[in-house]
Amino acid sequence: MWELLQDVFLDAFLDSLKMLPFLFIAYLILEYIEHRSSTKLERFLGSNRLGAVGGALLGCVPQCGFSVTAANLYAGRVITVGTLVAVFLSTSDEALPLMLAHPEAYPMMFALLGIKVGIAVIAGFAVDFAACWIRKDDYKGTEQEKIHAMCKTCHCEHGIWGSALRHTVSIFLFIYVVLFILNLCVELVGEEQLASFLLTGSVFQPLVAGLIGFIPNCAASVLLTELYLAGSISFGSAVAGLCTSAGVGLAVLYKVNRNFKDNLIITMTLYVVGIVAGMIIQLF
């Protein structure tokens, strides 16, 4: 048993170590973008007509910053519910940096981003259209209601280099833990049992992936991406899970938006859109 743990530990560490340079470069670029985005973010998202488009484009940039900001802006009614849904659906959190560390996955990475942005735009417009008929919320808000809150874990006070390094180390540890657990499960449980639990080969696999996506931190996107790269879940399931994986954005929404029923409807919308899109992709 001890030899097995040593082998799994070493394999997971070496696989994770190979990703470090790619992760640091990716996060350095992303931190630069995030540090320079706060003054223009509200204007970009605040358009009621095209907010869903802006939300979908910003959401596909990794890290939890934009989903957290969108949750706060929605709580202040600065943006529409459709824009919020678009941001959440297009957010992939750590999926993009992980795929950047696997050059063979680049074609699927671009396909994933394009599909998620398309889903986010369509769903965002549909939700706003439905909301117009159901309620007459004022989304413009006052200056006092406008919340400028980026991800609390971005450590902005450390500067771009420090933030990128801290984020890289944090995600490296996440990746290592996920890989260690996955490899250990394969060794102890067996590939067939693990495939059975994940409904491998079933059109209903996106149902499981969508639930995994609700884990309220980076672990969900890391786990889903690693499962996809390992061939344990299908591309459709990866889309479904990453559509519901908004990082800590959804958790922040429940904290800052006091309307629990509203939050629940948004959560169910993410799940339904994600699994329907995933099942359709899996069928075709």
URQUI-V734018 format. One record per residue. N is the residue number from 1. RES is the residue in one small letter. PHI is phi in whole degrees, -180 to 180 (none if undefined). PSI is psi in whole degrees, 0 to 359 (999 if undefined). OMEGA is omega in whole degrees, 0 to 359 (none if undefined). Layout:
n->{N;N}
res->{RES;RES}
phi->{PHI;PHI}
psi->{PSI;PSI}
omega->{OMEGA;OMEGA}
This chain:
n->{1;2;3;4;5;6;7;8;9;10;11;12;13;14;15;16;17;18;19;20;21;22;23;24;25;26;27;28;29;30;31;32;33;34;35;36;37;38;39;40;41;42;43;44;45;46;47;48;49;50;51;52;53;54;55;56;57;58;59;60;61;62;63;64;65;66;67;68;69;70;71;72;73;74;75;76;77;78;79;80;81;82;83;84;85;86;87;88;89;90;91;92;93;94;95;96;97;98;99;100;101;102;103;104;105;106;107;108;109;110;111;112;113;114;115;116;117;118;119;120;121;122;123;124;125;126;127;128;129;130;131;132;133;134;135;136;137;138;139;140;141;142;143;144;145;146;147;148;149;150;151;152;153;154;155;156;157;158;159;160;161;162;163;164;165;166;167;168;169;170;171;172;173;174;175;176;177;178;179;180;181;182;183;184;185;186;187;188;189;190;191;192;193;194;195;196;197;198;199;200;201;202;203;204;205;206;207;208;209;210;211;212;213;214;215;216;217;218;219;220;221;222;223;224;225;226;227;228;229;230;231;232;233;234;235;236;237;238;239;240;241;242;243;244;245;246;247;248;249;250;251;252;253;254;255;256;257;258;259;260;261;262;263;264;265;266;267;268;269;270;271;272;273;274;275;276;277;278;279;280;281;282;283;284}
res->{m;w;e;l;l;q;d;v;f;l;d;a;f;l;d;s;l;k;m;l;p;f;l;f;i;a;y;l;i;l;e;y;i;e;h;r;s;s;t;k;l;e;r;f;l;g;s;n;r;l;g;a;v;g;g;a;l;l;g;c;v;p;q;c;g;f;s;v;t;a;a;n;l;y;a;g;r;v;i;t;v;g;t;l;v;a;v;f;l;s;t;s;d;e;a;l;p;l;m;l;a;h;p;e;a;y;p;m;m;f;a;l;l;g;i;k;v;g;i;a;v;i;a;g;f;a;v;d;f;a;a;c;w;i;r;k;d;d;y;k;g;t;e;q;e;k;i;h;a;m;c;k;t;c;h;c;e;h;g;i;w;g;s;a;l;r;h;t;v;s;i;f;l;f;i;y;v;v;l;f;i;l;n;l;c;v;e;l;v;g;e;e;q;l;a;s;f;l;l;t;g;s;v;f;q;p;l;v;a;g;l;i;g;f;i;p;n;c;a;a;s;v;l;l;t;e;l;y;l;a;g;s;i;s;f;g;s;a;v;a;g;l;c;t;s;a;g;v;g;l;a;v;l;y;k;v;n;r;n;f;k;d;n;l;i;i;t;m;t;l;y;v;v;g;i;v;a;g;m;i;i;q;l;f}
phi->{none;-63;-66;-62;-63;-63;-64;-65;-59;-67;-62;-65;-66;-66;-63;-70;-62;-63;-87;-54;-60;-65;-63;-64;-63;-61;-72;-64;-66;-66;-64;-61;-63;-66;-67;-99;-98;-61;-72;-104;-63;-63;-63;-67;-90;-76;-70;-66;-79;-116;-61;-65;-68;-62;-64;-66;-71;-71;-63;-76;-75;-62;84;-86;-55;-71;-69;-67;-62;-63;-62;-68;-65;-68;-60;-88;58;-81;-120;-81;-66;-66;-64;-61;-61;-62;-62;-62;-67;-86;-67;-116;54;-98;-63;-65;-60;-66;-70;-64;-81;-127;-53;-68;-96;-57;-58;-69;-63;-67;-64;-62;-62;-63;-65;-66;-64;-61;-61;-64;-63;-62;-65;-61;-64;-63;-66;-64;-63;-66;-64;-63;-85;-89;-148;-122;-67;-95;-96;-79;66;-99;-61;-70;-83;-76;-106;-105;-125;-90;-55;-67;-100;-82;56;-60;-67;-91;80;-64;-67;-65;-65;-63;-66;-63;-67;-61;-63;-61;-72;-59;-66;-60;-60;-60;-62;-63;-63;-61;-66;-63;-64;-68;-64;-62;-71;-87;-86;102;-63;-67;-67;-65;-64;-65;-63;-85;57;-59;87;-100;-68;-90;-58;-58;-62;-70;-62;-63;-71;-60;-61;-78;-57;-81;-163;-65;-58;-63;-67;-63;-63;-64;-66;-66;-63;-68;-64;-83;83;-82;-128;-80;-63;-62;-68;-62;-62;-60;-67;-77;-71;-89;-91;-104;63;-91;-58;-68;-63;-65;-58;-65;-81;-95;-101;-77;-83;-65;-62;-60;-62;-65;-64;-62;-61;-66;-63;-59;-67;-63;-61;-63;-73;-65;-62;-63;-69;-65;-62;-67;-70;-105}
psi->{318;322;322;314;321;316;315;317;312;316;315;320;315;318;320;321;325;336;345;309;319;317;315;316;316;314;331;316;315;321;322;315;315;320;335;2;342;324;334;351;314;317;321;323;341;351;120;328;318;16;325;324;312;320;319;321;318;325;331;351;126;174;162;356;310;324;323;316;317;320;317;318;324;320;328;4;35;326;163;165;328;321;318;313;320;317;312;316;324;346;130;359;252;5;317;310;324;317;329;334;357;88;329;344;3;315;317;329;313;323;318;313;315;316;316;321;317;314;317;316;311;312;320;314;319;317;317;322;316;321;328;328;332;321;166;54;147;114;2;323;165;172;325;334;343;120;123;82;113;176;128;343;12;347;49;334;348;1;174;313;316;318;318;319;315;318;321;313;317;313;328;316;320;312;315;313;316;313;319;314;316;313;322;320;318;320;319;315;322;146;323;316;320;319;323;317;322;5;40;131;355;145;343;4;324;336;317;315;322;324;320;324;338;355;120;49;192;340;325;309;324;312;313;318;317;321;320;314;331;354;12;334;157;170;320;320;322;318;314;312;321;342;325;351;92;25;224;5;317;320;320;323;315;334;318;337;113;349;95;321;319;313;319;319;318;317;313;326;315;316;314;312;317;311;325;314;317;318;323;314;320;327;324;999}
omega->{180;179;178;179;178;180;180;178;183;180;181;181;181;178;180;183;180;184;188;181;180;181;183;179;180;182;176;178;183;178;178;180;184;180;183;191;193;184;182;187;184;179;183;182;191;179;180;183;185;182;180;179;178;179;180;181;180;182;183;172;184;185;184;187;184;179;177;178;180;179;179;179;178;179;176;181;175;178;180;178;178;177;178;180;179;178;182;183;183;180;178;179;186;184;182;177;179;179;176;178;178;183;180;182;183;179;179;179;179;177;180;180;180;180;181;177;178;178;182;180;181;181;180;178;180;180;178;178;179;182;179;180;185;183;183;181;172;185;186;175;177;179;180;182;185;186;178;184;173;184;183;183;184;177;185;182;181;181;185;183;180;179;180;180;180;180;179;180;181;181;175;179;176;181;181;181;180;180;179;181;180;180;180;178;179;181;185;184;183;183;183;180;179;178;179;180;181;180;180;181;181;178;181;179;177;178;179;181;179;178;177;182;182;175;192;171;184;185;183;182;177;181;182;180;179;177;179;180;179;180;182;176;183;177;178;178;177;177;180;182;181;174;179;183;181;182;178;181;181;178;178;178;180;180;187;180;189;180;185;179;177;179;181;178;178;179;180;177;178;183;181;180;181;184;178;179;180;181;178;179;182;179;185;none}
